[in-house]
Amino acid sequence: MGSFSRLRYVIAANVNSLLEKAEDPEKLLRALIRDMEDATEDARLASADLLAEQAHLQRMKDRFEREITEWDARAEKSVATNRDDLARTALKAKAELEHALHSANSESESLDTRITQLEFDMATLKNKLAEAKTKLKDITMRKSSSAKVHAGQAEKSLSPGERKVRRAM
């Protein structure tokens, strides 16, 4: 009967050890930090894409403004030469470009909002990442100092036979 109870204690100790390893806050924190770093990199890439899109939109808006000015000048020139048909065509082209410019402006505003939100999210993520790294450092330091103290106390209280069994396990 004694050997069965010892075997039961050994199995229970191994199961508890596995559960502790599975719920090890240090490992979970390391995994969380890796995920946060990956998310930070993804956010950086998304930010770069948004900034490139913003630059593209700005170039389009500049081009639309130049073309609007050109079509306006053409319309005035057509009216001056009594070519009302050409003036109407120029004004129609100008109106289409003004509509495209308006669309580009609204898209640019939307993009600015998205960039601002992404920058805020990135700042929050960086703060959380710094907090997680600090917690990991604290856990690591506590674990190493408590392991040294615990190992020294445990070795003193065990008999030589128990030490051999512990090392074997």
DSSP file with accessible surface (Angstrom, degrees, kcal/mol):
  #  RESIDUE AA STRUCTURE BP1 BP2  ACC     N-H-->O    O-->H-N    N-H-->O    O-->H-N    TCO  KAPPA ALPHA  PHI   PSI    X-CA   Y-CA   Z-CA
    1    1 A M     >        0   0  187      0, 0.0     4,-1.9     0, 0.0     5,-0.2   0.000 360.0 360.0 360.0 -36.7    0.0    0.0    0.0
    2    2 A G  H  >  +     0   0   35      1,-0.2     4,-2.1     2,-0.2     5,-0.2   0.867 360.0  52.3 -63.0 -38.8    2.9    2.4    0.8
    3    3 A S  H  > S+     0   0   76      2,-0.2     4,-2.4     1,-0.2    -1,-0.2   0.869 107.9  51.9 -69.9 -33.5    4.3    2.0   -2.7
    4    4 A F  H  > S+     0   0  144      2,-0.2     4,-2.5     1,-0.2    -2,-0.2   0.909 110.0  48.0 -67.3 -40.8    1.0    2.9   -4.3
    5    5 A S  H  X S+     0   0   40     -4,-1.9     4,-2.3     2,-0.2    -2,-0.2   0.895 112.4  49.4 -68.3 -37.1    0.6    6.0   -2.3
    6    6 A R  H  X S+     0   0  174     -4,-2.1     4,-2.5     2,-0.2    -2,-0.2   0.918 111.4  49.2 -64.0 -43.6    4.1    7.1   -3.2
    7    7 A L  H  X S+     0   0   96     -4,-2.4     4,-2.7     1,-0.2    -2,-0.2   0.910 110.1  51.7 -61.0 -40.9    3.5    6.4   -6.8
    8    8 A R  H  X S+     0   0  151     -4,-2.5     4,-2.8     1,-0.2    -2,-0.2   0.917 110.1  48.7 -62.1 -42.9    0.3    8.4   -6.6
    9    9 A Y  H  X S+     0   0  144     -4,-2.3     4,-2.5     2,-0.2    -1,-0.2   0.904 111.2  50.1 -64.0 -40.5    2.2   11.3   -5.0
   10   10 A V  H  X S+     0   0   58     -4,-2.5     4,-2.3     2,-0.2    -2,-0.2   0.938 113.1  45.6 -63.9 -45.1    4.8   11.1   -7.7
   11   11 A I  H  X S+     0   0   93     -4,-2.7     4,-2.6     2,-0.2     5,-0.2   0.931 113.0  50.2 -64.5 -42.9    2.2   11.2  -10.5
   12   12 A A  H  X S+     0   0   42     -4,-2.8     4,-2.8     1,-0.2    -1,-0.2   0.907 110.1  50.8 -62.6 -39.9    0.3   14.0   -8.8
   13   13 A A  H  X S+     0   0   48     -4,-2.5     4,-2.4     1,-0.2    -1,-0.2   0.911 111.1  47.9 -64.9 -41.2    3.6   16.0   -8.5
   14   14 A N  H  X S+     0   0   78     -4,-2.3     4,-2.3     2,-0.2    -2,-0.2   0.901 112.3  48.8 -65.8 -41.5    4.3   15.5  -12.2
   15   15 A V  H  X S+     0   0   72     -4,-2.6     4,-2.5     2,-0.2    -2,-0.2   0.933 112.2  48.6 -64.0 -44.7    0.8   16.5  -13.2
   16   16 A N  H  X S+     0   0   88     -4,-2.8     4,-2.6     1,-0.2    -2,-0.2   0.904 110.2  52.4 -61.8 -39.1    1.0   19.6  -11.0
   17   17 A S  H  X S+     0   0   46     -4,-2.4     4,-2.3    -5,-0.2    -1,-0.2   0.922 109.6  48.4 -62.9 -43.7    4.4   20.4  -12.6
   18   18 A L  H  X S+     0   0  114     -4,-2.3     4,-2.3     2,-0.2    -2,-0.2   0.904 111.6  50.1 -62.8 -40.7    2.9   20.1  -16.1
   19   19 A L  H  X S+     0   0   90     -4,-2.5     4,-2.0     2,-0.2    -2,-0.2   0.909 110.1  49.9 -65.0 -40.7    0.0   22.3  -15.1
   20   20 A E  H  < S+     0   0  139     -4,-2.6    -1,-0.2     1,-0.2    -2,-0.2   0.898 111.2  49.2 -63.9 -39.4    2.3   24.9  -13.7
   21   21 A K  H >< S+     0   0  119     -4,-2.3     3,-1.1     1,-0.2    -1,-0.2   0.887 110.6  50.6 -66.3 -37.9    4.4   24.9  -16.8
   22   22 A A  H 3< S+     0   0   73     -4,-2.3    -1,-0.2     1,-0.3    -2,-0.2   0.848 117.7  39.2 -68.1 -32.1    1.3   25.3  -19.0
   23   23 A E  T 3< S+     0   0  142     -4,-2.0    -1,-0.3    -5,-0.2    -2,-0.2   0.069  80.7 145.4-104.2  23.2    0.1   28.2  -16.9
   24   24 A D    <>  -     0   0   25     -3,-1.1     4,-2.3     1,-0.2     5,-0.2  -0.477  41.0-153.2 -65.3 115.1    3.6   29.7  -16.5
   25   25 A P  H  > S+     0   0   76      0, 0.0     4,-2.7     0, 0.0     5,-0.2   0.849  92.8  58.1 -62.7 -29.4    3.0   33.5  -16.5
   26   26 A E  H  > S+     0   0   22      2,-0.2     4,-2.5     1,-0.2     5,-0.2   0.940 108.6  44.4 -65.3 -44.7    6.5   34.1  -17.8
   27   27 A K  H  > S+     0   0  117      2,-0.2     4,-2.4     1,-0.2    -1,-0.2   0.913 114.4  49.4 -65.7 -41.8    5.9   31.9  -20.9
   28   28 A L  H  X S+     0   0  107     -4,-2.3     4,-2.5     1,-0.2    -2,-0.2   0.916 111.8  49.0 -63.6 -40.1    2.5   33.5  -21.5
   29   29 A L  H  X S+     0   0   22     -4,-2.7     4,-2.7    -5,-0.2    -2,-0.2   0.901 109.7  51.3 -67.2 -39.0    4.0   37.0  -21.1
   30   30 A R  H  X S+     0   0  106     -4,-2.5     4,-2.4     2,-0.2    -1,-0.2   0.916 111.3  47.9 -62.6 -43.0    6.8   36.1  -23.6
   31   31 A A  H  X S+     0   0   32     -4,-2.4     4,-2.4     2,-0.2    -2,-0.2   0.915 111.5  50.6 -64.0 -40.2    4.2   34.9  -26.1
   32   32 A L  H  X S+     0   0   81     -4,-2.5     4,-2.7     2,-0.2    -2,-0.2   0.918 109.5  50.7 -63.7 -40.9    2.1   38.1  -25.6
   33   33 A I  H  X S+     0   0   12     -4,-2.7     4,-2.7     2,-0.2    -2,-0.2   0.920 109.3  50.8 -63.8 -42.3    5.2   40.2  -26.1
   34   34 A R  H  X S+     0   0  142     -4,-2.4     4,-2.4     1,-0.2    -1,-0.2   0.930 111.5  48.2 -60.2 -44.0    6.0   38.3  -29.4
   35   35 A D  H  X S+     0   0  100     -4,-2.4     4,-2.6     1,-0.2    -2,-0.2   0.911 111.7  49.7 -63.6 -40.1    2.4   38.9  -30.5
   36   36 A M  H  X S+     0   0   30     -4,-2.7     4,-2.5     2,-0.2    -2,-0.2   0.897 110.2  50.0 -66.0 -39.5    2.6   42.6  -29.6
   37   37 A E  H  X S+     0   0   79     -4,-2.7     4,-2.2     2,-0.2    -1,-0.2   0.904 111.5  48.9 -65.4 -39.9    5.9   43.0  -31.5
   38   38 A D  H  X S+     0   0   98     -4,-2.4     4,-2.6     2,-0.2    -2,-0.2   0.918 111.7  49.3 -63.6 -42.2    4.3   41.3  -34.6
   39   39 A A  H  X S+     0   0   41     -4,-2.6     4,-2.6     1,-0.2    -2,-0.2   0.888 109.1  53.0 -65.1 -36.9    1.3   43.6  -34.3
   40   40 A T  H  X S+     0   0    7     -4,-2.5     4,-2.4     2,-0.2    -1,-0.2   0.924 109.9  47.7 -63.4 -43.0    3.6   46.6  -34.0
   41   41 A E  H  X S+     0   0   85     -4,-2.2     4,-2.3     2,-0.2    -2,-0.2   0.921 112.1  49.4 -64.7 -42.3    5.4   45.6  -37.2
   42   42 A D  H  X S+     0   0  103     -4,-2.6     4,-2.6     1,-0.2    -1,-0.2   0.902 111.1  50.1 -62.3 -40.5    2.1   45.0  -39.0
   43   43 A A  H  X S+     0   0   16     -4,-2.6     4,-2.7     2,-0.2    -1,-0.2   0.888 108.2  53.0 -66.1 -37.4    0.9   48.4  -37.9
   44   44 A R  H  X S+     0   0  115     -4,-2.4     4,-2.3     2,-0.2    -2,-0.2   0.923 111.0  46.6 -62.8 -42.5    4.1   50.0  -39.1
   45   45 A L  H  X S+     0   0   95     -4,-2.3     4,-2.3     2,-0.2    -2,-0.2   0.913 112.6  49.4 -65.5 -42.2    3.6   48.5  -42.5
   46   46 A A  H  X S+     0   0   39     -4,-2.6     4,-2.5     1,-0.2    -2,-0.2   0.903 110.2  51.9 -64.0 -39.0    0.0   49.5  -42.6
   47   47 A S  H  X S+     0   0   16     -4,-2.7     4,-2.6     2,-0.2    -2,-0.2   0.913 108.3  50.7 -63.1 -42.3    1.0   53.1  -41.6
   48   48 A A  H  X S+     0   0   52     -4,-2.3     4,-2.3     1,-0.2    -1,-0.2   0.913 110.5  49.9 -62.4 -41.1    3.5   53.1  -44.4
   49   49 A D  H  X S+     0   0  115     -4,-2.3     4,-2.4     1,-0.2    -2,-0.2   0.917 111.4  48.3 -62.4 -43.7    0.8   52.0  -46.9
   50   50 A L  H  X S+     0   0   14     -4,-2.5     4,-2.5     2,-0.2    -2,-0.2   0.899 111.1  50.0 -65.4 -39.8   -1.5   54.7  -45.7
   51   51 A L  H  X S+     0   0   76     -4,-2.6     4,-2.3     2,-0.2    -1,-0.2   0.893 110.6  50.0 -66.2 -37.1    1.1   57.4  -45.9
   52   52 A A  H  X S+     0   0   60     -4,-2.3     4,-2.3     2,-0.2    -2,-0.2   0.916 111.2  48.9 -65.8 -40.5    1.9   56.3  -49.5
   53   53 A E  H  X S+     0   0   69     -4,-2.4     4,-2.6     2,-0.2    -2,-0.2   0.897 109.7  52.8 -65.3 -37.6   -1.8   56.4  -50.3
   54   54 A Q  H  X S+     0   0   59     -4,-2.5     4,-2.3     2,-0.2    -2,-0.2   0.920 109.0  48.6 -64.1 -42.3   -2.0   59.9  -48.8
   55   55 A A  H  X S+     0   0   43     -4,-2.3     4,-2.2     1,-0.2    -1,-0.2   0.905 111.0  51.2 -63.8 -40.8    0.9   61.1  -50.9
   56   56 A H  H  X S+     0   0   94     -4,-2.3     4,-2.3     1,-0.2    -2,-0.2   0.922 109.9  49.5 -61.8 -44.0   -0.7   59.6  -54.0
   57   57 A L  H  X S+     0   0    4     -4,-2.6     4,-2.7     1,-0.2    -1,-0.2   0.894 108.7  53.0 -62.7 -38.7   -4.0   61.4  -53.2
   58   58 A Q  H  X S+     0   0   83     -4,-2.3     4,-2.4     2,-0.2    -1,-0.2   0.917 108.6  49.5 -64.2 -40.3   -2.1   64.7  -52.7
   59   59 A R  H  X S+     0   0  149     -4,-2.2     4,-2.3     2,-0.2    -1,-0.2   0.912 111.5  49.7 -63.5 -40.8   -0.5   64.4  -56.1
   60   60 A M  H  X S+     0   0   49     -4,-2.3     4,-2.9     2,-0.2    -2,-0.2   0.923 110.2  50.0 -63.7 -43.2   -3.9   63.6  -57.7
   61   61 A K  H  X S+     0   0   25     -4,-2.7     4,-2.5     1,-0.2    -2,-0.2   0.917 110.5  50.0 -62.6 -42.1   -5.5   66.7  -56.0
   62   62 A D  H  X S+     0   0   61     -4,-2.4     4,-2.3     2,-0.2    -1,-0.2   0.917 111.7  48.4 -61.5 -42.8   -2.6   68.9  -57.2
   63   63 A R  H  X S+     0   0  103     -4,-2.3     4,-2.7     1,-0.2     5,-0.2   0.924 110.8  50.6 -64.3 -43.5   -3.1   67.6  -60.8
   64   64 A F  H  X S+     0   0   15     -4,-2.9     4,-2.7     1,-0.2    -2,-0.2   0.916 109.8  50.7 -60.2 -42.4   -6.9   68.1  -60.6
   65   65 A E  H  X S+     0   0   91     -4,-2.5     4,-2.2     2,-0.2    -1,-0.2   0.913 111.3  48.0 -63.3 -41.9   -6.4   71.7  -59.4
   66   66 A R  H  X S+     0   0  142     -4,-2.3     4,-2.4     1,-0.2    -2,-0.2   0.935 113.5  47.2 -62.7 -45.7   -4.0   72.4  -62.3
   67   67 A E  H  X S+     0   0   55     -4,-2.7     4,-2.9     2,-0.2     5,-0.2   0.873 109.2  54.2 -66.3 -35.8   -6.3   70.9  -64.8
   68   68 A I  H  X S+     0   0   20     -4,-2.7     4,-2.4    -5,-0.2    -1,-0.2   0.937 109.6  48.0 -62.0 -43.4   -9.3   72.8  -63.4
   69   69 A T  H  X S+     0   0   95     -4,-2.2     4,-2.3     1,-0.2    -2,-0.2   0.918 112.3  49.6 -62.5 -42.3   -7.3   76.0  -63.8
   70   70 A E  H  X S+     0   0   93     -4,-2.4     4,-2.4     1,-0.2    -2,-0.2   0.922 111.9  47.0 -63.5 -44.8   -6.4   75.0  -67.4
   71   71 A W  H  X S+     0   0   67     -4,-2.9     4,-2.4     2,-0.2    -1,-0.2   0.866 110.5  53.1 -67.7 -33.5  -10.0   74.2  -68.4
   72   72 A D  H  X S+     0   0   51     -4,-2.4     4,-2.4    -5,-0.2    -1,-0.2   0.932 110.0  47.8 -64.6 -43.4  -11.2   77.4  -66.8
   73   73 A A  H  X S+     0   0   54     -4,-2.3     4,-2.4     1,-0.2    -2,-0.2   0.900 111.4  51.1 -63.4 -39.7   -8.7   79.4  -68.9
   74   74 A R  H  X S+     0   0  115     -4,-2.4     4,-2.6     2,-0.2    -1,-0.2   0.891 109.1  50.9 -64.1 -40.0   -9.8   77.4  -72.0
   75   75 A A  H  X S+     0   0    4     -4,-2.4     4,-2.4     2,-0.2    -2,-0.2   0.928 111.5  47.2 -64.1 -43.8  -13.4   78.3  -71.3
   76   76 A E  H  X S+     0   0  122     -4,-2.4     4,-2.3     1,-0.2    -2,-0.2   0.908 112.7  49.4 -62.7 -40.3  -12.6   82.0  -71.0
   77   77 A K  H  X S+     0   0  154     -4,-2.4     4,-1.6     1,-0.2    -1,-0.2   0.902 110.3  50.9 -65.9 -39.2  -10.6   81.9  -74.2
   78   78 A S  H  <>S+     0   0   16     -4,-2.6     5,-3.5     2,-0.2    -1,-0.2   0.889 110.4  48.7 -66.2 -39.5  -13.4   80.1  -76.0
   79   79 A V  H ><5S+     0   0   77     -4,-2.4     3,-1.6     3,-0.2    -1,-0.2   0.910 108.9  54.0 -65.6 -39.3  -15.9   82.7  -74.8
   80   80 A A  H 3<5S+     0   0   81     -4,-2.3    -1,-0.2     1,-0.3    -2,-0.2   0.834 111.4  44.9 -64.6 -31.0  -13.6   85.5  -75.9
   81   81 A T  T 3<5S-     0   0   84     -4,-1.6    -1,-0.3    -5,-0.1    -2,-0.2   0.233 117.8-112.9 -96.3  13.0  -13.4   84.0  -79.4
   82   82 A N  T < 5S+     0   0  138     -3,-1.6     2,-0.7     1,-0.2    -3,-0.2   0.848  72.7 137.6  59.3  37.1  -17.2   83.5  -79.5
   83   83 A R     >< +     0   0  113     -5,-3.5     4,-2.1     1,-0.2     3,-0.2  -0.698  18.4 166.4-109.5  76.9  -16.9   79.7  -79.5
   84   84 A D  H  > S+     0   0   88     -2,-0.7     4,-2.7     1,-0.2     5,-0.2   0.837  72.5  58.9 -63.7 -33.3  -19.7   78.9  -77.0
   85   85 A D  H  > S+     0   0   78      2,-0.2     4,-2.0     1,-0.2    -1,-0.2   0.925 109.4  43.9 -62.5 -42.7  -19.7   75.2  -77.9
   86   86 A L  H  > S+     0   0   75      2,-0.2     4,-2.6     1,-0.2    -2,-0.2   0.877 112.0  54.0 -69.1 -35.4  -16.0   74.9  -76.9
   87   87 A A  H  X S+     0   0    5     -4,-2.1     4,-2.7     2,-0.2    -2,-0.2   0.923 108.4  49.0 -64.2 -43.3  -16.7   77.0  -73.8
   88   88 A R  H  X S+     0   0  165     -4,-2.7     4,-2.3     2,-0.2    -2,-0.2   0.920 112.1  48.7 -62.0 -42.6  -19.5   74.6  -72.7
   89   89 A T  H  X S+     0   0   86     -4,-2.0     4,-2.4     1,-0.2    -2,-0.2   0.920 112.2  48.6 -63.6 -41.6  -17.2   71.6  -73.3
   90   90 A A  H  X S+     0   0    2     -4,-2.6     4,-2.5     1,-0.2    -2,-0.2   0.910 112.2  48.2 -66.0 -41.1  -14.5   73.2  -71.3
   91   91 A L  H  X S+     0   0   88     -4,-2.7     4,-2.4     2,-0.2    -1,-0.2   0.863 110.5  52.1 -67.9 -34.0  -16.9   74.1  -68.4
   92   92 A K  H  X S+     0   0  142     -4,-2.3     4,-2.2     2,-0.2    -2,-0.2   0.928 111.2  46.6 -66.3 -44.1  -18.2   70.5  -68.5
   93   93 A A  H  X S+     0   0   18     -4,-2.4     4,-2.3     1,-0.2    -2,-0.2   0.909 111.9  52.0 -63.6 -39.0  -14.7   69.1  -68.2
   94   94 A K  H  X S+     0   0   42     -4,-2.5     4,-2.5     1,-0.2    -2,-0.2   0.922 108.5  50.4 -63.4 -42.1  -14.0   71.6  -65.4
   95   95 A A  H  X S+     0   0   52     -4,-2.4     4,-2.3     2,-0.2    -1,-0.2   0.902 109.5  50.8 -64.2 -40.6  -17.1   70.5  -63.5
   96   96 A E  H  X S+     0   0  122     -4,-2.2     4,-2.3     1,-0.2    -1,-0.2   0.913 111.6  47.7 -63.1 -41.3  -16.1   66.8  -63.8
   97   97 A L  H  X S+     0   0   21     -4,-2.3     4,-2.7     2,-0.2    -2,-0.2   0.881 109.6  52.8 -67.7 -36.7  -12.6   67.6  -62.5
   98   98 A E  H  X S+     0   0   89     -4,-2.5     4,-2.5     2,-0.2    -1,-0.2   0.899 109.5  49.5 -64.3 -38.7  -14.1   69.7  -59.6
   99   99 A H  H  X S+     0   0  129     -4,-2.3     4,-2.4     2,-0.2    -2,-0.2   0.922 111.7  48.1 -64.3 -43.4  -16.3   66.6  -58.7
  100  100 A A  H  X S+     0   0   30     -4,-2.3     4,-2.5     2,-0.2    -2,-0.2   0.897 111.5  50.9 -64.2 -37.8  -13.2   64.4  -58.8
  101  101 A L  H  X S+     0   0   24     -4,-2.7     4,-2.6     2,-0.2    -2,-0.2   0.916 108.9  50.8 -65.1 -41.7  -11.3   66.9  -56.7
  102  102 A H  H  X S+     0   0  126     -4,-2.5     4,-2.4     2,-0.2    -2,-0.2   0.920 111.2  48.3 -61.9 -43.3  -14.2   66.9  -54.2
  103  103 A S  H  X S+     0   0   50     -4,-2.4     4,-2.5     1,-0.2    -2,-0.2   0.914 111.4  49.9 -63.0 -42.1  -14.1   63.1  -54.0
  104  104 A A  H  X S+     0   0    4     -4,-2.5     4,-2.4     1,-0.2    -2,-0.2   0.892 110.0  51.6 -65.1 -37.7  -10.3   63.1  -53.6
  105  105 A N  H  X S+     0   0   53     -4,-2.6     4,-2.2     2,-0.2    -2,-0.2   0.918 111.1  46.3 -65.3 -43.0  -10.7   65.7  -50.7
  106  106 A S  H  X S+     0   0   57     -4,-2.4     4,-2.2     2,-0.2    -2,-0.2   0.903 113.5  49.1 -67.3 -38.1  -13.3   63.6  -48.9
  107  107 A E  H  X S+     0   0   95     -4,-2.5     4,-2.5     1,-0.2    -2,-0.2   0.899 109.7  52.7 -66.2 -36.8  -11.2   60.5  -49.4
  108  108 A S  H  X S+     0   0    8     -4,-2.4     4,-2.6     2,-0.2    -2,-0.2   0.900 108.3  50.2 -64.9 -40.9   -8.1   62.4  -48.1
  109  109 A E  H  X S+     0   0  130     -4,-2.2     4,-2.0     2,-0.2    -1,-0.2   0.917 111.3  48.5 -62.9 -43.4  -10.0   63.4  -45.0
  110  110 A S  H  X S+     0   0   65     -4,-2.2     4,-2.2     1,-0.2    -2,-0.2   0.912 111.7  49.8 -61.5 -42.2  -11.1   59.9  -44.3
  111  111 A L  H  X S+     0   0    2     -4,-2.5     4,-2.6     2,-0.2    -2,-0.2   0.897 107.5  53.8 -64.6 -40.6   -7.5   58.7  -44.8
  112  112 A D  H  X S+     0   0   62     -4,-2.6     4,-2.5     1,-0.2    -1,-0.2   0.905 108.6  50.3 -61.2 -39.6   -6.3   61.4  -42.4
  113  113 A T  H  X S+     0   0   97     -4,-2.0     4,-2.5     1,-0.2    -2,-0.2   0.922 110.8  48.6 -63.5 -44.2   -8.7   60.0  -39.8
  114  114 A R  H  X S+     0   0  126     -4,-2.2     4,-2.5     2,-0.2    -2,-0.2   0.898 111.6  49.5 -63.5 -40.7   -7.5   56.5  -40.3
  115  115 A I  H  X S+     0   0   10     -4,-2.6     4,-2.7     2,-0.2    -2,-0.2   0.932 111.0  49.5 -64.6 -43.8   -3.9   57.6  -40.0
  116  116 A T  H  X S+     0   0   89     -4,-2.5     4,-2.3     1,-0.2    -2,-0.2   0.927 112.7  47.2 -61.3 -44.5   -4.6   59.5  -36.8
  117  117 A Q  H  X S+     0   0  100     -4,-2.5     4,-2.7     1,-0.2    -1,-0.2   0.914 112.0  50.2 -64.2 -41.0   -6.4   56.4  -35.3
  118  118 A L  H  X S+     0   0   31     -4,-2.5     4,-2.7     2,-0.2    -2,-0.2   0.910 109.7  50.5 -64.9 -41.0   -3.6   54.1  -36.4
  119  119 A E  H  X S+     0   0  104     -4,-2.7     4,-2.3     2,-0.2    -1,-0.2   0.912 111.5  48.7 -63.3 -40.2   -1.0   56.4  -34.8
  120  120 A F  H  X S+     0   0  126     -4,-2.3     4,-2.4     2,-0.2    -2,-0.2   0.929 112.2  48.4 -63.9 -44.5   -3.0   56.4  -31.6
  121  121 A D  H  X S+     0   0   76     -4,-2.7     4,-2.6     1,-0.2    -2,-0.2   0.889 110.7  51.3 -63.3 -38.9   -3.3   52.7  -31.6
  122  122 A M  H  X S+     0   0   24     -4,-2.7     4,-2.6     2,-0.2    -1,-0.2   0.908 109.7  49.5 -65.9 -39.8    0.4   52.3  -32.3
  123  123 A A  H  X S+     0   0   49     -4,-2.3     4,-2.2     2,-0.2    -2,-0.2   0.927 112.3  48.1 -64.4 -42.5    1.2   54.5  -29.3
  124  124 A T  H  X S+     0   0   53     -4,-2.4     4,-2.5     1,-0.2    -2,-0.2   0.923 111.9  49.7 -63.1 -43.2   -1.1   52.6  -27.1
  125  125 A L  H  X S+     0   0   39     -4,-2.6     4,-2.7     1,-0.2    -2,-0.2   0.902 109.0  51.8 -63.6 -40.7    0.4   49.3  -28.3
  126  126 A K  H  X S+     0   0  106     -4,-2.6     4,-2.4     2,-0.2    -1,-0.2   0.905 110.3  49.2 -63.3 -40.1    4.0   50.6  -27.6
  127  127 A N  H  X S+     0   0  103     -4,-2.2     4,-2.4     2,-0.2    -2,-0.2   0.927 112.4  47.1 -63.9 -44.3    3.0   51.6  -24.1
  128  128 A K  H  X S+     0   0  106     -4,-2.5     4,-2.6     2,-0.2    -2,-0.2   0.889 111.3  52.1 -64.0 -38.4    1.4   48.1  -23.5
  129  129 A L  H  X S+     0   0   19     -4,-2.7     4,-2.5     2,-0.2    -2,-0.2   0.920 109.2  49.2 -64.2 -42.6    4.5   46.5  -24.9
  130  130 A A  H  X S+     0   0   52     -4,-2.4     4,-2.2     2,-0.2    -2,-0.2   0.916 111.6  49.5 -63.5 -40.8    6.8   48.5  -22.6
  131  131 A E  H  X S+     0   0  100     -4,-2.4     4,-2.6     2,-0.2    -2,-0.2   0.918 110.9  49.5 -62.8 -43.2    4.6   47.5  -19.6
  132  132 A A  H  X S+     0   0    7     -4,-2.6     4,-2.6     1,-0.2    -2,-0.2   0.906 110.3  50.0 -64.6 -40.5    4.7   43.8  -20.6
  133  133 A K  H  X S+     0   0  100     -4,-2.5     4,-2.3     2,-0.2    -1,-0.2   0.896 110.7  50.1 -64.8 -38.8    8.4   43.9  -21.0
  134  134 A T  H  X S+     0   0   81     -4,-2.2     4,-2.5     2,-0.2    -2,-0.2   0.926 111.5  48.3 -64.1 -43.8    8.7   45.5  -17.5
  135  135 A K  H  X S+     0   0  123     -4,-2.6     4,-2.9     2,-0.2     5,-0.2   0.906 110.9  51.1 -62.6 -41.5    6.5   42.9  -16.0
  136  136 A L  H  X S+     0   0   22     -4,-2.6     4,-2.8     2,-0.2    -1,-0.2   0.919 109.8  49.8 -62.2 -41.8    8.5   40.1  -17.7
  137  137 A K  H  X S+     0   0  141     -4,-2.3     4,-2.5     2,-0.2    -2,-0.2   0.924 112.0  48.2 -63.0 -43.0   11.7   41.6  -16.3
  138  138 A D  H  X S+     0   0   78     -4,-2.5     4,-2.8     2,-0.2     5,-0.2   0.923 112.9  47.6 -62.7 -44.9   10.2   41.7  -12.8
  139  139 A I  H  X S+     0   0   32     -4,-2.9     4,-2.9     1,-0.2     5,-0.2   0.922 112.3  49.6 -62.7 -43.8    8.9   38.1  -13.1
  140  140 A T  H  X S+     0   0   50     -4,-2.8     4,-2.5    -5,-0.2    -2,-0.2   0.922 113.0  46.4 -62.2 -43.4   12.3   36.9  -14.3
  141  141 A M  H  X S+     0   0  114     -4,-2.5     4,-2.4     2,-0.2     5,-0.2   0.922 115.0  46.3 -66.9 -43.4   14.1   38.7  -11.5
  142  142 A R  H  X S+     0   0  156     -4,-2.8     4,-2.8     1,-0.2     5,-0.3   0.914 113.4  49.9 -63.1 -42.2   11.7   37.4   -8.9
  143  143 A K  H  X S+     0   0   94     -4,-2.9     4,-2.2    -5,-0.2    -2,-0.2   0.914 112.5  46.0 -64.6 -43.3   11.9   33.9  -10.3
  144  144 A S  H  X S+     0   0   57     -4,-2.5     4,-1.8    -5,-0.2    -2,-0.2   0.917 116.1  45.0 -68.7 -39.7   15.7   33.8  -10.4
  145  145 A S  H  X S+     0   0   63     -4,-2.4     4,-2.1    -5,-0.2    -2,-0.2   0.919 116.0  45.8 -71.8 -38.6   16.0   35.2   -6.8
  146  146 A S  H  X S+     0   0   66     -4,-2.8     4,-3.2    -5,-0.2     5,-0.2   0.862 110.2  54.8 -71.9 -31.8   13.3   33.0   -5.4
  147  147 A A  H  X S+     0   0   53     -4,-2.2     4,-2.6    -5,-0.3     5,-0.2   0.909 109.0  48.1 -66.9 -38.7   14.8   30.0   -7.1
  148  148 A K  H  X S+     0   0  159     -4,-1.8     4,-1.9     2,-0.2    -2,-0.2   0.938 116.5  42.4 -65.8 -45.2   18.2   30.6   -5.6
  149  149 A V  H  X S+     0   0   86     -4,-2.1     4,-2.2     2,-0.2     5,-0.2   0.939 117.2  47.1 -66.4 -45.2   16.7   31.0   -2.1
  150  150 A H  H  X S+     0   0  121     -4,-3.2     4,-2.9     1,-0.2     5,-0.2   0.896 110.8  51.6 -65.4 -40.5   14.4   28.1   -2.5
  151  151 A A  H  X S+     0   0   51     -4,-2.6     4,-2.2    -5,-0.2    -1,-0.2   0.915 110.7  48.6 -64.2 -40.8   17.1   25.8   -3.9
  152  152 A G  H  X S+     0   0   33     -4,-1.9     4,-1.3    -5,-0.2    -2,-0.2   0.917 115.8  43.1 -66.5 -41.0   19.4   26.6   -1.0
  153  153 A Q  H  X S+     0   0  120     -4,-2.2     4,-1.7     2,-0.2    -2,-0.2   0.903 113.7  51.1 -71.7 -39.9   16.6   26.0    1.6
  154  154 A A  H  X S+     0   0   17     -4,-2.9     4,-1.1    -5,-0.2    -2,-0.2   0.908 108.2  51.3 -66.7 -41.1   15.4   22.8   -0.1
  155  155 A E  H  < S+     0   0   86     -4,-2.2     3,-0.3    -5,-0.2    -1,-0.2   0.874 109.4  51.3 -64.8 -35.3   18.8   21.3   -0.3
  156  156 A K  H  < S+     0   0  177     -4,-1.3    -1,-0.2     1,-0.2    -2,-0.2   0.862 111.1  46.8 -69.7 -35.8   19.4   21.9    3.4
  157  157 A S  H  < S+     0   0   92     -4,-1.7     2,-0.3    -5,-0.1    -1,-0.2   0.612  97.9  85.5 -85.6 -11.6   16.1   20.3    4.5
  158  158 A L  S  < S-     0   0   18     -4,-1.1    -4,-0.0    -3,-0.3     0, 0.0  -0.651  74.4-125.9 -93.7 148.9   16.4   17.1    2.4
  159  159 A S     >  -     0   0   54     -2,-0.3     4,-2.3     1,-0.1     5,-0.2  -0.423  34.9-102.8 -80.5 163.5   18.2   14.0    3.3
  160  160 A P  H  > S+     0   0   88      0, 0.0     4,-1.8     0, 0.0     5,-0.1   0.889 123.1  51.9 -56.5 -37.0   20.8   12.6    0.8
  161  161 A G  H  > S+     0   0   40      1,-0.2     4,-1.9     2,-0.2     5,-0.1   0.911 108.8  49.6 -66.0 -40.5   18.4   10.0   -0.4
  162  162 A E  H  > S+     0   0   94      1,-0.2     4,-2.6     2,-0.2    -1,-0.2   0.876 107.4  55.0 -67.1 -36.4   15.7   12.6   -1.1
  163  163 A R  H  X S+     0   0   66     -4,-2.3     4,-2.4     1,-0.2    -1,-0.2   0.908 107.3  50.2 -61.7 -40.9   18.1   14.7   -3.0
  164  164 A K  H  X S+     0   0  144     -4,-1.8     4,-2.2     2,-0.2    -2,-0.2   0.911 110.8  49.0 -63.3 -41.8   18.9   11.8   -5.2
  165  165 A V  H  X S+     0   0   86     -4,-1.9     4,-2.1     1,-0.2    -2,-0.2   0.926 111.3  49.7 -64.9 -42.9   15.2   11.2   -5.9
  166  166 A R  H  < S+     0   0  151     -4,-2.6    -1,-0.2     1,-0.2    -2,-0.2   0.905 111.3  48.4 -61.9 -43.9   14.7   14.8   -6.7
  167  167 A R  H  < S+     0   0  174     -4,-2.4    -1,-0.2     1,-0.2    -2,-0.2   0.891 110.8  51.7 -64.2 -37.0   17.6   14.9   -9.1
  168  168 A A  H  <        0   0   88     -4,-2.2    -2,-0.2     1,-0.2    -1,-0.2   0.877 360.0 360.0 -67.3 -35.1   16.3   11.8  -10.8
  169  169 A M     <        0   0  119     -4,-2.1    -1,-0.2    -5,-0.2    -2,-0.2   0.830 360.0 360.0 -76.5 360.0   12.8   13.2  -11.2
